[in-house]
Amino acid sequence: MKYIVLVGDGMADYPLKELGERTPLEAAKTPNMDHIARHGKLGRVKTIPANMKPASDVANISIMGYDPQKFYTGRGPLEAANLGIELEPDDVAFRCNLVTAVNDTLVDYSAGHISSQEAADIIKCVDQKLGTNRFRFYPGVSYRHLMLAKRGAEEHLENARCVPPHDIAGQSISKNLPRGDGAETLTKLMQESRKILERHEVNQVRLDLKENPANMIWLWGQGKKPAMPAFKEKFGLTGSVISAVDLIKGLGRILGLEVINVPGATGYYDTDYQGKANAALRSLQERDFVFLHVEAPDEAGHNGDLQQKIIAIERFDQLVVGTILNAFKNKKNFRILVLPDHPTPVAVKTHTSEPVPFAVFGRDIAAEGFLNYSEKEAQRSGLFFEKGHELMGYFLKSEQI
């Protein structure tokens, strides 16, 4: 039996006037997800517990079948796991974005979606200038990087109130700097980075090309090392994770799943959808389970780019979902689960906490006559998971659903 989970990050959205009060999911051409909904079951799942923020790490921990209220410690340590950084019990890992700052305004949370090569040069410079025995900086992918605070728990840095930069694009920097425990230390690092990066040669080139410079670091998403049981121990299955982002890959490593790196997987609009699907099929030749994640719809939501969000959803449907469905069309021993991790509405440009639609299809899953895969159609279903982490057990373990 093969189990396939396909996550279109941030696909869910709100009805929009310019789409005739339809959502991007409803407006997009999604014949493959519609096929899954029509020939399987459709439902809704709340991936974000009521007392937690609608972050991708929280949501994907839920989808993987783990209760984030029990296991979540922060985004940073998940990304550290993928970078091979071993955390001691008192270490605190922070997500470190490269952002564009103009005067007191955070103009761009991604520094123009800077390339990984350019970013690596900048993070190396930051580490040389600001790195100490206590603080080290590590390059990741595009604008997404990491700061490790050795013995950070001594200052209770894990308790600092830090704002995700994608929540405050266009807003005041000074009003959104860290608050609470360790705020002075973190703010000083962020402000010092501006002095270092304003004149960095990479940014001089980017300015000449009229691209947003990576002229400041932004620290957030911190946490200590989590303790989570392995996926095989919990569910009895071998498996793999396919994603472009360190967060998802790090979660996979912590859970003992094989992390498959796909050349051309960028975490942006230009990611290699087909390459990810092909990698998933190769993995399933040897393993029971695959978790395939695509970031592009979420990025379009954060950018408020409706056209790109629809395009990303359609590419996900055609090149990922379609490829998987076609490979299994003459087989019986499989199940597919497709869903977003959370909504990222283009109207608000950030994550929200509403339940998301999911669809399951495959062996022993009876069709219930749904018309398509969308938020509105899922409202017709009586299948609802208040606790998101219970969906995985339902998907994997129910003999007939």
N, C-alpha and C positions, 0 to 999 in steps of 0.2 A: 504493500500500500504506500502510495506517495502523497504527501501533503504539501501544498503550495500556498503560501501567503503572499499576496501582491498588494503593496501599500503605495498608493498615490498620495504623497504627502500634501496635506492642505487642500485636497480636491473639493471638499464640501464648502458651500458658500450660501449667500442670501439671494433671494429673488431680486433682480435688478430691472429698473425701469427700461433701460436701453435694450434689454433682452425680452421685453414684453412680460415682465414679472416672472421670468424664468431664471433659474440659477445657471452658472456656467456648465454644470453637469447636465442639465436638461437641454441646454443649447448645443452642446458639443455632440458630434457624431460618435456614438460609442456602441457599435453593434455587438461587440464581444462582451462587454459588461452587461449589456441588455440581454444577451443570450443567457448569461449566467443567472440573471435575475428571473428571466422567464422560465427557465428549465430547472431552477433550484429554489432556494429560499432567500427571502429578503428580510432584513430586520434593521434594528438600530442598536447602537452600543455607546455607552457613556465612557469614554476612555480617560476622562479627567475627573478624578474625585472632587466632590463639592468644595473641599477645603484646600485644593491645590491649584496652582497656576496652570494655564493651558499651554504647557511647554511640550516640545517634541519628545524630550527624554521621558517625561511622565507618561505621555500617550503611548509611546512605543514599548515601554516597560509593561504597560497594561496589555497591549496587543500580544506581547510575547507570553502572557499568562502569569505575570507576577504582579502582586499587589504593590503599587507604588507607595502607598501609605506605610507599608512595612519595609520596603527595600530601597526606596529612593533616597539618595544622599546628595545629589547634585549632578549637573551636566559634565562639569570638568573632569571628574574621575572616570567617567565613561570614555571620554575622548583620550584621556591619558592612557587608558588600557590599550587603545588601538595604536598609540605611538610607542608602546613598549616601555612606558615609564612606570616603574614599580613604586607605589605609594607606601610609605611607612604609616603607622596608625595615626600619628599627629600631623601628617602632611595634609595640605589643602590644595586642590587643583582648581584653577580658574580657567574658564574659556576666555580667550584674549582675541577680540576682534580687531582688525585694522579698519579704521573708520576715517571719514573725511569730515574735518572740523573747519568751519569758517567763523571766525570771531567766537561768539558764544552759541553757535548753532551746530548741531550734529546734522550735517547735510546728507550723508550717505553711510548707512550701517555696514556697507560692504566695500567701501573705497573703490567704487566702480567695478565690482567683482574682479578685483585685481588677480592677475595670474599667479599660480603657485610659485613660479620661478622668481618673479619680482618680489612677492611676499616673503619668500625665504631670505632674500638679501636684506630686507628690512628687519625681519625678526632677528636675524643674526646681528645686525647693528644694535637693536634694542638690547639684546642679551649682552653684548660687549659693553654697552654704556650703563645699563641699569642692572644687569645680572650680578648677583652676589652669592655668598654661601647660603643665603636664605631664599633668594628669588632667582629662578631660572626661566628662560623663555624658549619654547620649542615650536618649530614651524609645522603647520598642518597643511590644509588644502585651501587655496584661494584666500579669502579673508579670515578663515577660521583657524585660530592658533591656540596655544596653551601657555599658561604661566603656572609653575609649580612653586608653592610657598612651603619651603621646608619648615617643619615645626610651626606651621601656620595656626594650629589649634591653640598655641600658647597665647596668641592675641585674639583668639576666638574669631578668626577671619571667616570661618564657615558661617557665622551668624550675621555677617554684614548684609545690609539690604542693598542689593545691586540691581540695576534696571537693565533688561535686555536692550541692546541698541536698536534692534529692529522695531521696538515699540515706540521709539521716540524720534524717528527721522523727522527733521524739520523743527525740532523742539530745542529748548535751551539746554546746554550742557551743564551749566552751573546748578540748575534746578534738579538735575537728574544724576548728580554724582553720588557715590556710595554714601550710605548713612549707617550709623550705629557702630558696632564693634569693628575696630580696625579701619574705619573709614578714612582717617587721616593718612594712614600708610598707603592705602590703595589709591586715594586721590592724588597723592604726591607722585606715585609712579606714573599715573595717567597724564598728569600735567607735565612732568619731566619729559615724557615721550614726545610731546609736541615740540619742545625745544630741539630735540634731537632730530626729528623726522622732517621738520619744515624744509631743511636744506638738503635732505638726502638725495643723492643723484637719481635714484629711481623716480622720486617724485618730481624732480626737475624735468625728466623726460616725459612723465605723464602730463604735467602741466603744458608742456610744449605741444603735446598731442591733443590737448583739451580734454583730458581724462581726469577724473577725480583722484586727487592724491591720497595716499595712505599716510596721513600726517598725525595720527594719534592712535594709541591703543585704548581699548575699552574692556574693562575687566568685569566679569559677571559669571553666573552659572556655577558658582563654586561648590565644592563638597569634598568629603573625605572618602576613603576607600570603602566601597560597598561590599556586603557579604551576601551573595545570592547562590542558591543551589544550581548546579548545572542543569541545562535543559534535558539532557539524557537521563539524569537522575530523577527529574520531576516528571517527565513525560515518556521516558523509555525509547526515545528516538534519536538517531544520529541526524545531523543537519548542517546547514550552511547559511550564511548571511551574505547578501550582495547589496552593496550601497556605495555611494561616492563619499559619504560624509563620515567623519571620525566618530561622531556620536553613535550611529547605528553599528558601525563596525566594532567599536569598543564594547558596546553592549553584547554583541555576538561573542567576542573574545571572553568576556566575563562569564558568559553562560556556557562556554566550552564548545561553541559552534565554530565550524571552519569559516574564516573570512576570505571571501574570494574577491580579489581586486581585478576589475575589468578595465583594460586600457580604453581611454576615451570616456570613462565615467567621470563627469565633472561636477555634478551637483548643481548644474545650471541648465538653461534651456537647450544647450548644445550637447547634452549628455548622450551617450550611446545606448539608447533604449534597446535596440536589437541585440547588442553585445551582452547586455545584462540578461536578457531572456535566454540567449544561447548558453550563457554560462550556467544559468539555473538548470537547464535541461541536461547539461553535462554532469552537473553535480548530482542530479537525481538518478543518474545511472548507478551511483554507488551509495547514495544516502537516502534517508526516508523523508526528509523535510527540507524545505528551502524558504527563506524569508527574503523577498526581493523588495527593495525600497527605492522609490524615485522621488527626488527632491524638487524637480522643476515646477510642478503646480504651486507649491508653497512659495517658491521664490517669486513667481508671477503675482501671487496674492500680496506678498510683502511690497512688491513694486507698484501695486495698484494697477497692474497691466492686464486688463480683461482679455484682450486679443491673445496675448501670450499664454494666459491661463487656459483658454479654450484649446489652443494649439497643443499645449502640454498634455492636457487630458486626452485629446484625440490621439496623440502619439503614444501615450501610455496604453490606451485601449488597443490601438492597431499593432504596435510593435512588441509590447510586453504581453498583455492579456491575449491578444490574437495569436501570437507565436506559441504560447503555452497551450491554449485551447486546441490549436491545430495539431500539435504534437501528441495530444491525448485523445483525439477524436475517435480513434478506433480502440481505445483501451477502457478498462473498467475500474481498475484498482487505483483510483486517485480521487482526491478532493481539492478544490480550489476555494480559497477565501480571498475576497477582494474588498478593500476599504481604504478610506483616508485615515490618518491618525487623529486629525482634528480639523475643524474648519479654519481656513485662512481667507476670510472674505476680502475681496478687492476693495470694498468700500471702506474698510477700517484698517487694512494693511497690516494686520497682526492676527495672532491666533485667538480663537474664542473657544468656549467650553461646551457648546451644545453637543448633544449626541450626533454621531455620524452614521450614515447608511452603510450596511455591510451586506454582501451577498455570498452564499455558499452554493457549491455545485459539485456533483460527482457521485460517487458510489453511495447508495442507500439514502440519497437526498431526494425527497419527493417534490416535484414541481407544484407550485401553489398558484400559478396563473398570474403572476405580476407582469406588468406591461413593460417596465424598463428599470434601469438602475438610476435612481435619483433620490434626492432628499424627500420630495413630495410623495413619491410612490412608496418609499419606506415607511412613511407615516401611516399607510394603510395596514401595515403588518402589526400583528400582535406580539411579534418576537422582539423583545427588548431586554438588554442586559444593563442593569443599573450599575453593576460592578464590572468594569471593562475586562478585568483580568480573568473573568469566568468564561469569556468567549472562546479562548484557546482550548480549554478543556472540553467544551461543547463541540467544537470543530474536530478535535482529534479523537475523542473518546466515545462519543455517542454512536452506538451501533446503527441506529436508524434515526435520521433527523429530517 
